[in-house]
Amino acid sequence: MTSKEVIKKEPGSYNEMYTNRNVRILLSDYTVVVNKLLKNHPNATPFAKIIFAKAIVTYAPLLQLFSKAGSMQITINSSGPFAPIKIYLDQPGHIRANLANWEIATEYDNSENINSIPSILGIGDSGLIKVKYEINSKIYESQVKLAAGDFSTDLAYLFDQSWQIFSGNNHSVILDKNNNITKAISVVMQLLPGHDEDDIELIKKCFKDNDLSKLTIDEIVDRIPNSKKLSTFLLDDDCNCSFDKKVNSIKNLDENVINDLYKNKDTVEVKCPQCGKSDFIKKSDLGKEN
């Protein structure tokens, strides 16, 4: 950080981008937005919460790294029990995310080791990571195989294979004894053109010497001296789904399909595929008689 520079933090979740020599540094705190998104999933198990939070802190920073992208979708389609895992991002910093299953439990759930659960148990050991993004109305896609079923390794492999960028990254997600996410932060460091051995050592030293589970974003910045701040990027949960839109989605179905949906029941649960929020639609909401 530049000498005596004071950074004012905005409430909520954010990314901060810095440079140091020929290294780009992206620091992210998603604690607030992760907890907002989890409110849509009251039945989420501790295991699901941790995998969800790790997916967000790992892949959501891509939107700031690709600052010209108007929108972005990251999909992890793998052999893991939560797949597909989907993250939707768009400018100026809206995020939605969803798991295919929120009720997967493990033997770790009620133990003190829940925060050490191996990511591979949730991601799986095979599959694909697909990144689809829009720049100036043109759609671009990148797809790679899972490298290890580990969030940090898979992100580094994605950068290397898709964009020929050497990088390092790490994250810290902490679930407390009440099953609340109390920390969801990440650090991404990338080599820029013209880098040398000292830049590589800077990245290695940062991850070797800093235990993210014990540090705040400000403390991490202070441990990387002479870093120049470039920008701050704020994020929040924001989905365009609504009760009325879900009602209309049912109204647009064929009459016979609607009758089958409401056969022997008063309400139909409709989940948003992006944020996962559920609404319960009565047949009377459609303006139709039972």
C-alpha positions in Angstrom: 0.0 0.0 0.0 1.3 3.5 -0.7 2.6 5.3 2.3 0.1 6.7 4.8 -2.8 5.9 2.4 -6.1 5.4 4.2 -8.6 3.1 2.5 -12.3 3.8 3.3 -14.3 0.6 3.3 -17.8 0.6 2.0 -20.3 -1.7 3.8 -20.9 -4.9 2.0 -18.7 -7.0 -0.2 -16.0 -5.8 -2.4 -12.9 -6.5 -4.5 -9.8 -4.2 -4.4 -7.2 -4.3 -7.2 -3.5 -3.4 -6.7 -0.3 -3.6 -8.6 3.1 -4.3 -7.1 6.1 -4.4 -9.5 4.8 -6.6 -12.3 2.1 -8.4 -10.3 -1.6 -7.7 -10.3 -3.2 -8.3 -6.9 -6.9 -8.8 -6.3 -8.2 -8.9 -2.7 -11.9 -9.8 -2.1 -14.2 -9.9 0.9 -17.5 -11.6 0.1 -18.7 -12.3 3.6 -21.7 -10.1 3.4 -23.0 -11.1 0.0 -22.5 -14.8 0.7 -24.7 -14.6 3.8 -27.3 -12.6 1.8 -27.4 -15.3 -0.8 -27.6 -18.1 1.7 -30.8 -16.6 3.1 -32.6 -18.0 0.0 -31.5 -21.5 1.2 -32.6 -22.1 4.8 -32.1 -25.9 4.4 -28.5 -25.6 3.4 -26.2 -28.0 5.3 -22.9 -26.8 6.7 -21.1 -28.7 3.9 -23.3 -26.9 1.3 -22.6 -23.5 2.8 -18.8 -24.0 2.7 -18.7 -25.2 -0.9 -21.0 -22.4 -1.9 -18.9 -19.7 -0.2 -15.7 -21.2 -1.6 -17.1 -21.2 -5.1 -18.0 -17.5 -4.8 -14.7 -16.3 -3.4 -12.8 -18.3 -6.0 -14.7 -17.3 -9.2 -16.6 -14.1 -8.5 -13.4 -12.0 -8.8 -13.2 -12.9 -12.5 -15.7 -10.1 -13.3 -13.3 -7.4 -12.1 -10.3 -9.0 -13.8 -12.3 -9.0 -17.0 -13.5 -5.4 -16.5 -14.8 -5.0 -20.0 -17.2 -7.9 -19.6 -20.8 -6.8 -19.2 -21.8 -10.2 -17.8 -20.3 -13.5 -17.0 -21.5 -17.0 -16.1 -19.2 -19.6 -14.4 -20.4 -23.2 -14.4 -18.7 -26.1 -12.6 -20.2 -29.3 -14.1 -18.5 -32.1 -12.3 -18.9 -35.4 -10.6 -19.5 -33.8 -7.2 -22.8 -33.9 -5.4 -23.5 -30.1 -5.7 -23.0 -29.9 -9.4 -23.7 -28.1 -11.5 -22.5 -25.1 -9.5 -23.4 -21.8 -11.2 -22.4 -18.2 -10.6 -23.9 -15.3 -12.5 -22.2 -11.9 -12.5 -23.0 -8.7 -14.3 -22.0 -5.0 -14.1 -21.9 -3.0 -12.0 -21.4 -5.8 -9.5 -24.4 -8.0 -9.2 -24.0 -11.6 -8.2 -26.3 -14.6 -8.1 -25.2 -18.2 -7.5 -26.8 -21.6 -7.0 -26.0 -25.2 -6.2 -27.9 -28.2 -7.7 -28.4 -29.6 -4.2 -28.3 -27.8 -0.8 -29.0 -30.7 1.5 -25.9 -32.9 1.1 -24.5 -33.8 4.6 -21.2 -35.3 5.6 -19.6 -36.7 8.7 -17.8 -33.4 9.1 -21.0 -31.3 9.5 -21.1 -31.4 13.3 -17.4 -31.7 14.0 -14.7 -29.1 14.8 -13.1 -30.0 11.5 -15.9 -28.7 9.3 -13.7 -25.8 8.0 -11.1 -28.3 6.9 -13.4 -30.5 4.8 -11.7 -31.3 1.5 -13.2 -29.4 -1.4 -12.9 -32.5 -3.6 -15.8 -34.1 -1.7 -18.1 -31.3 -2.9 -16.6 -30.7 -6.4 -15.7 -34.2 -7.4 -12.5 -35.4 -9.1 -13.7 -35.0 -12.7 -15.7 -32.5 -14.8 -15.5 -29.2 -16.6 -15.3 -25.5 -15.7 -16.9 -23.3 -18.2 -16.7 -19.5 -18.3 -19.0 -17.6 -20.6 -18.8 -13.8 -20.8 -20.1 -11.0 -22.9 -18.0 -8.0 -24.2 -19.5 -5.4 -26.5 -22.4 -7.8 -27.3 -20.1 -10.6 -28.4 -20.1 -13.8 -26.5 -16.8 -15.6 -25.5 -16.4 -18.9 -23.9 -13.6 -20.8 -22.2 -13.7 -24.4 -20.9 -11.2 -26.5 -19.1 -11.2 -29.8 -17.3 -11.0 -29.9 -13.5 -7.4 -30.0 -12.5 -7.7 -31.4 -9.0 -11.1 -30.9 -7.5 -9.6 -28.1 -5.4 -10.8 -24.5 -5.9 -7.4 -22.8 -5.8 -5.7 -25.3 -8.1 -8.6 -25.4 -10.5 -8.6 -21.5 -10.8 -4.9 -21.4 -11.4 -5.3 -24.1 -14.1 -8.1 -22.1 -15.7 -5.9 -19.0 -15.9 -3.0 -20.9 -17.4 -4.9 -23.0 -19.9 -7.5 -20.4 -21.1 -5.5 -17.1 -21.0 -1.9 -18.1 -20.5 -1.6 -16.2 -17.2 0.6 -17.5 -14.4 -1.2 -16.9 -11.1 -1.5 -17.9 -7.5 -4.6 -17.7 -5.3 -5.9 -18.7 -1.9 -9.0 -18.2 0.1 -10.4 -18.4 3.6 -13.9 -19.5 4.4 -14.9 -19.9 8.0 -18.2 -21.4 9.3 -18.8 -20.8 13.1 -20.4 -23.2 15.6 -23.9 -21.7 14.7 -23.3 -22.6 11.0 -22.9 -19.0 9.9 -20.3 -17.9 7.5 -18.2 -15.4 9.4 -15.4 -15.1 6.8 -15.2 -15.4 3.0 -12.2 -13.8 1.5 -9.7 -14.5 -1.3 -6.4 -13.3 -2.8 -5.5 -13.6 -6.5 -2.1 -12.6 -7.7 -1.1 -12.6 -11.4 2.1 -12.1 -13.2 2.0 -9.2 -15.8 4.1 -8.8 -18.9 7.7 -8.0 -18.2 7.8 -10.0 -14.9 11.0 -11.4 -13.6 12.1 -13.8 -10.8 11.6 -11.2 -8.1 7.9 -11.0 -9.1 7.5 -14.7 -8.9 9.1 -14.7 -5.4 6.7 -11.9 -4.4 3.8 -14.2 -5.1 5.3 -17.2 -3.4 6.3 -15.2 -0.3 2.8 -13.7 0.0 1.1 -17.1 0.1 3.8 -18.7 2.2 3.9 -16.0 4.9 0.3 -15.1 5.3 -2.4 -17.3 7.0 -5.6 -15.9 5.5 -7.7 -17.4 8.2 -6.1 -15.0 10.7 -6.0 -11.9 8.6 -8.3 -9.2 7.3 -8.1 -7.7 3.9 -6.4 -4.5 5.3 -3.9 -6.6 7.1 -3.0 -8.6 4.0 -2.5 -5.3 2.1 -0.1 -4.1 4.8 1.9 -7.2 4.5 2.5 -6.5 0.8 4.4 -3.2 1.0 4.6 -0.7 -1.9 1.4 -1.9 -3.5 -0.5 0.7 -5.5 -4.3 0.6 -5.3 -6.0 0.8 -8.7 -9.7 0.4 -8.0 -12.5 -0.8 -5.6 -15.3 -2.9 -7.0 -18.5 -3.3 -4.9 -20.8 -6.3 -5.1 -24.2 -7.2 -4.0 -26.8 -9.8 -4.5 -29.3 -8.7 -7.1 -31.6 -11.0 -9.1 -34.3 -9.9 -11.5 -36.6 -12.7 -10.4 -39.9 -11.8 -8.8 -43.2 -13.4 -7.6 -45.0 -11.9 -10.6 -42.5 -13.2 -13.1 -42.8 -16.7 -11.7 -46.6 -16.4 -11.9 -46.3 -15.4 -15.6 -44.0 -18.3 -16.3 -46.7 -20.7 -15.2 -49.5 -18.7 -17.0 -47.6 -19.2 -20.3 -47.7 -22.9 -20.0 -50.3 -25.0 -21.8 -53.6 -25.4 -19.9 -53.2 -29.1 -19.6 -49.7 -28.7 -18.2 -51.1 -26.2 -15.6 -53.8 -28.7 -14.6 -51.2 -31.4 -14.1 -49.0 -29.1 -12.0 -51.9 -28.4 -9.6 -53.3 -31.9 -9.5 -53.9 -32.9 -5.9 -52.1 -29.8 -4.5 -52.9 -26.2 -3.8 -49.6 -24.6 -4.5 -46.6 -25.1 -6.7 -43.0 -24.2 -5.7 -41.1 -22.3 -8.3 -37.4 -21.8 -7.8 -35.3 -19.2 -9.6 -32.5 -21.0 -11.5 -30.0 -18.2 -10.8 -30.5 -17.2 -7.1 -32.4 -20.3 -6.0 -35.1 -18.3 -4.2 -38.5 -20.1 -3.9 -42.0 -18.8 -4.2 -45.1 -20.8 -3.7 -47.8 -20.0 -6.4 -51.4 -20.8 -5.8 -53.7 -21.6 -8.7 -55.7 -18.6 -7.7 -52.6 -16.4 -8.3 -53.0 -17.3 -11.9 -56.5 -15.9 -12.0 -57.9 -19.4 -12.5 -60.4 -21.3 -10.5 -59.5 -24.6 -8.7 
